[in-house]
Amino acid sequence: MSEPLVFEKSAVGRRAVTLPDCDVPERSPEELLGPGAIRETLPLPEISELELVRHFTRLSHRNYAIDLGFYPLGSCTMKYNPKVHESIARMPGWIGIHPLQPDETAQGALELIHRTERMLAEIAGMEAVSLQPAAGAHGELLSMMMLRAYHRHRGEPERRTILVPESAHGTNPASAARCGFEVRSIPAGDDGLTDVNALKRALGDGVAGLMLTNPNTLGLFERNVEEICSLVHAAGGLMYCDGANMNAIVGVARPGDMGFDVMHFNLHKTFSTPHGGGGPGCGAIAVGKELEPFLPVPRVEAHGDDRYVLDCDRPLSVGRVHSFHGAFLVAVRAYAYILSLGAAGLRDVAETAVLNANYVRSQLRERYDIPYDRTCMHEVVVSASRQKAQAGVRALDISKRLMDYGFHPPTNYFPLVVPEALMIEPTETETKETLDAFCDAMTAIASECDAEPETVKAAPHSTVVSRLDETAAVKQLNVRWAGSA
């Protein structure tokens, strides 16, 4: 047995709770579970309720959260989500429902699923939606499963190549490969957009489809999207839209109108479920008529105006990809969000997000390199190449120094096509004053890179934990609290 843990706040005999007397015959673990079932006794700290509350409250104050400050994480859309939608998702009628109860007693939930799917289909400009996928990558995976099923149903199983532009989201190639496709990369042109000529050379009878992120991970709208879709369709392939950046165009442009056959939404990025912390999420997918028969089961169908049933009789369906109906309460939040904003409000979300990103771009362009310095969408990618060349300061150093200024760092080193990338997404929920403070901090750090680069390289200086060895942390992951001997 390992050495017993020593908890610094533990004192023998202290209790945070007193359990009532046992009202059933007491039995030992061995009697209940069998001999040898308990290998060792779990050492737990003995602590009073007050000290316990203070301990966890103190820890919570060390955590960064959207309720405390700005999250500029590019590609993540870490925006503030109204608390009213959290209250709605906690209503007893939603949280008390059981997925195994009869459909007749869950009509309200089924109606909400159906209504949410119809609204998302309208926003996407497509035929139908499924809320089953639990995350964006899960939506990608389901989309690739449906593309594979579609081509096999048409008698073209030899279509085994998926084209993925360099500016796509990083999970796209993995999702395609997981479904047995061969992935072929399409380079970007000097303008940061998909190279149409390279795409033409890659198309052929073996191409199943193309996965296009629009706007792409450089924060740029693929202005040749209609031509790209036409080229892929003419070659017999289908178009998948990675909708992780939908916050830039929601209510303004519809992927279905651009020519896409399938897309995924991140309801936890765009539609009011907080993003981060490991979940919950929903990578809902929308499809055109050609792919609608392949959607996962069960499907919620409306019979008349007031009755909803589950339809499992769909012979071309790829099957179930999530237990029951997916992350249901994420759909509740999305439904409330869409209703509260309406069409005009959703458009305002996108337009404000784009305005904020371009404001940040204009404020930082003099002190940082911006590889594609033109009107961007919801995020701007700047580069610390100048700071690295002149003072040896990397993008990571700048991000660490931002923590001393009270800001969460932006996304680092992504997209890969930009050296020393800092990917900044301000979202629509941040004020001009917040963006000014962030840009002032970035400008101040740029000056520090010139005058005192070692200060930046050694950052952060004001956090509880100093800079970690991130390479060692990845290779030697250890999240076990060891205590003091």
MOMOCOR-V312496 format. One record per residue. RES is the residue in three letters. OMEGA is omega in degrees with one decimal (999 if undefined). Layout:
BEGIN
RES	OMEGA
RES	OMEGA
END
This chain:
BEGIN
MET	-179.5
SER	179.0
GLU	-179.6
PRO	178.6
LEU	175.8
VAL	179.5
PHE	-172.2
GLU	-179.9
LYS	-177.2
SER	175.5
ALA	-174.9
VAL	174.8
GLY	179.9
ARG	-177.5
ARG	173.8
ALA	-178.9
VAL	175.0
THR	-178.5
LEU	177.0
PRO	177.2
ASP	179.7
CYS	-177.4
ASP	173.9
VAL	179.3
PRO	-179.6
GLU	178.1
ARG	-178.0
SER	176.6
PRO	-180.0
GLU	178.2
GLU	-176.5
LEU	-170.6
LEU	-179.6
GLY	-178.3
PRO	176.4
GLY	-178.1
ALA	179.4
ILE	-176.5
ARG	176.7
GLU	179.3
THR	-178.8
LEU	179.4
PRO	179.9
LEU	178.3
PRO	174.3
GLU	-169.5
ILE	179.4
SER	-179.4
GLU	-178.0
LEU	179.3
GLU	178.2
LEU	178.8
VAL	-179.9
ARG	-179.0
HIS	-176.3
PHE	175.2
THR	178.4
ARG	177.6
LEU	-178.7
SER	179.0
HIS	178.3
ARG	-179.5
ASN	173.7
TYR	-178.9
ALA	179.8
ILE	176.7
ASP	-179.3
LEU	-174.8
GLY	-173.0
PHE	174.3
TYR	-179.4
PRO	-176.0
LEU	178.5
GLY	178.3
SER	-176.0
CYS	-178.8
THR	-178.9
MET	-175.7
LYS	175.5
TYR	177.1
ASN	-174.5
PRO	-178.6
LYS	-179.5
VAL	-180.0
HIS	173.6
GLU	178.6
SER	179.4
ILE	-179.5
ALA	179.0
ARG	179.4
MET	-175.2
PRO	-178.8
GLY	178.1
TRP	-174.7
ILE	-178.8
GLY	-177.6
ILE	-179.3
HIS	-175.8
PRO	-178.8
LEU	-179.4
GLN	-175.8
PRO	-179.2
ASP	-177.2
GLU	-179.0
THR	-179.1
ALA	-175.7
GLN	179.4
GLY	179.7
ALA	179.3
LEU	177.7
GLU	179.1
LEU	177.4
ILE	-178.2
HIS	-179.4
ARG	179.5
THR	178.3
GLU	-179.3
ARG	179.8
MET	178.4
LEU	176.9
ALA	178.0
GLU	178.8
ILE	-179.6
ALA	-174.3
GLY	-176.1
MET	-169.9
GLU	-171.9
ALA	-176.7
VAL	169.8
SER	179.1
LEU	-174.1
GLN	-174.7
PRO	-173.2
ALA	-177.9
ALA	-179.6
GLY	179.7
ALA	176.2
HIS	175.5
GLY	174.8
GLU	-178.3
LEU	179.1
LEU	179.1
SER	178.8
MET	175.4
MET	-179.2
MET	175.0
LEU	179.2
ARG	179.8
ALA	-179.8
TYR	-177.8
HIS	177.6
ARG	179.5
HIS	179.2
ARG	179.4
GLY	-179.8
GLU	-179.2
PRO	-179.3
GLU	175.7
ARG	-171.6
ARG	-178.8
THR	173.7
ILE	178.6
LEU	-178.4
VAL	178.4
PRO	178.1
GLU	-175.8
SER	179.7
ALA	174.4
HIS	-171.6
GLY	-178.6
THR	-176.8
ASN	-179.5
PRO	-179.1
ALA	179.6
SER	179.3
ALA	-179.4
ALA	-179.4
ARG	178.7
CYS	175.3
GLY	179.3
PHE	168.5
GLU	-176.3
VAL	177.9
ARG	-176.4
SER	174.9
ILE	-175.6
PRO	173.9
ALA	175.8
GLY	179.9
ASP	179.9
ASP	179.9
GLY	-178.9
LEU	-179.9
THR	-179.3
ASP	-175.3
VAL	179.6
ASN	176.4
ALA	177.0
LEU	-179.8
LYS	-179.8
ARG	-176.5
ALA	-176.0
LEU	179.3
GLY	-176.4
ASP	-177.6
GLY	-177.0
VAL	178.1
ALA	-178.7
GLY	178.2
LEU	178.3
MET	-175.6
LEU	173.1
THR	-176.7
ASN	-1.1
PRO	-175.5
ASN	-173.3
THR	170.5
LEU	-177.8
GLY	-176.0
LEU	176.6
PHE	178.6
GLU	-172.8
ARG	177.4
ASN	-171.2
VAL	-178.9
GLU	176.8
GLU	179.3
ILE	-179.7
CYS	-179.6
SER	179.6
LEU	-178.6
VAL	178.4
HIS	179.2
ALA	178.5
ALA	177.9
GLY	179.7
GLY	178.0
LEU	-178.1
MET	175.1
TYR	177.0
CYS	171.6
ASP	-174.6
GLY	-179.5
ALA	179.6
ASN	-177.1
MET	-180.0
ASN	-179.4
ALA	-172.8
ILE	-177.8
VAL	-179.7
GLY	-178.7
VAL	-178.3
ALA	-177.0
ARG	179.5
PRO	178.3
GLY	178.7
ASP	178.7
MET	-179.9
GLY	-179.6
PHE	179.2
ASP	-178.6
VAL	177.2
MET	170.4
HIS	169.9
PHE	164.1
ASN	179.8
LEU	179.1
HIS	171.7
LYS	-169.2
THR	-167.6
PHE	160.7
SER	165.8
THR	-179.3
PRO	-175.9
HIS	177.5
GLY	178.4
GLY	175.9
GLY	176.3
GLY	-1.8
PRO	178.8
GLY	174.5
CYS	177.2
GLY	-176.7
ALA	178.1
ILE	174.4
ALA	-175.9
VAL	171.7
GLY	-175.2
LYS	-175.7
GLU	-176.0
LEU	-176.9
GLU	-179.7
PRO	-174.8
PHE	-179.5
LEU	-179.2
PRO	176.9
VAL	-3.1
PRO	174.6
ARG	175.9
VAL	-178.4
GLU	177.5
ALA	173.7
HIS	-174.4
GLY	-176.4
ASP	-171.0
ASP	179.5
ARG	-177.1
TYR	-176.6
VAL	177.1
LEU	-178.2
ASP	177.7
CYS	-176.8
ASP	-178.5
ARG	-170.7
PRO	-178.5
LEU	-177.8
SER	176.0
VAL	177.7
GLY	-178.9
ARG	178.5
VAL	177.7
HIS	177.5
SER	178.1
PHE	-172.5
HIS	180.0
GLY	-179.0
ALA	-170.3
PHE	-176.1
LEU	171.8
VAL	176.4
ALA	177.6
VAL	179.3
ARG	-179.6
ALA	179.0
TYR	179.4
ALA	-178.9
TYR	-178.1
ILE	179.7
LEU	-176.9
SER	-178.8
LEU	-174.4
GLY	-176.7
ALA	-178.9
ALA	179.7
GLY	177.9
LEU	177.8
ARG	179.2
ASP	176.1
VAL	-177.2
ALA	-176.5
GLU	179.4
THR	177.7
ALA	179.1
VAL	178.1
LEU	-178.8
ASN	-179.5
ALA	-179.9
ASN	174.5
TYR	177.3
VAL	178.7
ARG	-178.2
SER	-178.2
GLN	-173.8
LEU	-169.8
ARG	-177.9
GLU	-175.4
ARG	-179.7
TYR	174.6
ASP	174.6
ILE	-172.1
PRO	-179.3
TYR	-171.0
ASP	173.7
ARG	-177.3
THR	179.7
CYS	178.4
MET	-171.7
HIS	-176.9
GLU	178.5
VAL	178.7
VAL	175.0
VAL	-177.3
SER	175.1
ALA	-179.6
SER	179.6
ARG	-179.9
GLN	179.1
LYS	-178.2
ALA	-174.0
GLN	-174.0
ALA	-179.6
GLY	180.0
VAL	-177.3
ARG	175.8
ALA	179.4
LEU	178.9
ASP	179.6
ILE	178.0
SER	178.1
LYS	179.7
ARG	177.0
LEU	179.3
MET	177.0
ASP	178.0
TYR	176.3
GLY	-179.2
PHE	170.8
HIS	-179.9
PRO	170.5
PRO	175.8
THR	-178.0
ASN	170.2
TYR	175.2
PHE	3.9
PRO	-172.5
LEU	-176.9
VAL	178.6
VAL	178.5
PRO	179.3
GLU	-175.0
ALA	168.5
LEU	-171.9
MET	-169.3
ILE	176.3
GLU	-175.2
PRO	-176.7
THR	-177.0
GLU	-172.2
THR	-179.5
GLU	-179.0
THR	176.4
LYS	179.6
GLU	177.7
THR	179.8
LEU	176.7
ASP	-179.9
ALA	178.0
PHE	-179.2
CYS	175.5
ASP	179.0
ALA	178.4
MET	178.8
THR	178.3
ALA	179.2
ILE	176.5
ALA	176.9
SER	177.3
GLU	178.5
CYS	178.8
ASP	-170.1
ALA	-176.4
GLU	-175.1
PRO	-178.4
GLU	176.9
THR	179.9
VAL	-178.0
LYS	-177.4
ALA	-178.3
ALA	4.4
PRO	-178.2
HIS	-172.3
SER	-177.6
THR	-179.1
VAL	178.5
VAL	179.2
SER	-177.0
ARG	-179.2
LEU	171.6
ASP	-171.7
GLU	177.8
THR	178.9
ALA	-179.3
ALA	178.8
VAL	-175.8
LYS	-177.2
GLN	-178.3
LEU	179.6
ASN	-179.2
VAL	-177.7
ARG	175.2
TRP	-173.7
ALA	-178.5
GLY	179.6
SER	-176.6
ALA	999
END
